[in-house]
Amino acid sequence: MGLLRDLILAVVPAGVAASMERDSRAWKLTCPCGHTRSFWEIGGIRWKAAGEPRKLLRCPACGKLEWHRTHWQPEG
């Protein structure tokens, strides 16, 4: 997982890649069970994004296929 992300990061300038990683780590996905992880953790990129779409994913905590809420939560 993350192969496409790694390919994209290999061809963009280092500053842009760092910005993509920072933004992707700040965008979180939260399962109804309460487990939260970032887009970066699941192998994705969410950069200069807006809106809060839901994503259908299997939760590693509860094991269920659930709609995860997307939200901005900067680290720190």
N, C-alpha and C positions, 0 to 999 in steps of 0.2 A: 504494500500500500504506500502511496506517495511517489511512485515512479514518475508520473507525469509532473508532479510538483518538483521533483529533483531535476528533471529535464528543463523545466521552465527556469528554475533558479540557476542552472548552469549557463544559460545564455543571456541573462539580464545582468546589468552592472551590479556590483557588490552593494552599493547604497540602496538600490531598488530592492534587491533580495532581502536586505535587512529590514526594510520598511514592510515588505510583504510578510515576513516572519513575525514582526512585532504586531501588525494588525491581525494576522491569523491567530495568534496566541490570545489576543484580547476578545475575539469573537468566540463565545461559548455556546455549547449545545447542552441542554438540560433535559433529562428524561423525567417523565412524571414521577418516577420513584425518588428523584432528587439527585441522582448522580450527574455530575457536570464534567465536561471535558472540552478542550478547545478544538477549533477546526484544524489547527496544526497537528494536534495529537492524533486525529483520525486520518492524517495524510493529505489534507486539503489546504487550499489557499482561499482566503476571503480578504481581499485587499481593496481599500477605498470603496467599501460597500455601504449600502443603506438598506433599511427595511429589516424585518425580522421573520423570514420565512421559516416554516416548519420542515424538518427533514425526517424521513422514515428510516430509522436505524435500529440495529440490534444493540441493546444496552449491555455493556460488559458486567454491570453490577447485578441487574435483575434477570438478564438473559432473554428478556422479552423484545419483540419487534414493536417499537413504539414511535410515535411522533415526538421528536425532540424539539424543544423551543430554542430558537436562535436569539441570542441577546449579546449586547456589548458590555463587557466587564473587564476593563483594563486591570492588569496585574499591579500589585503594589500596595 
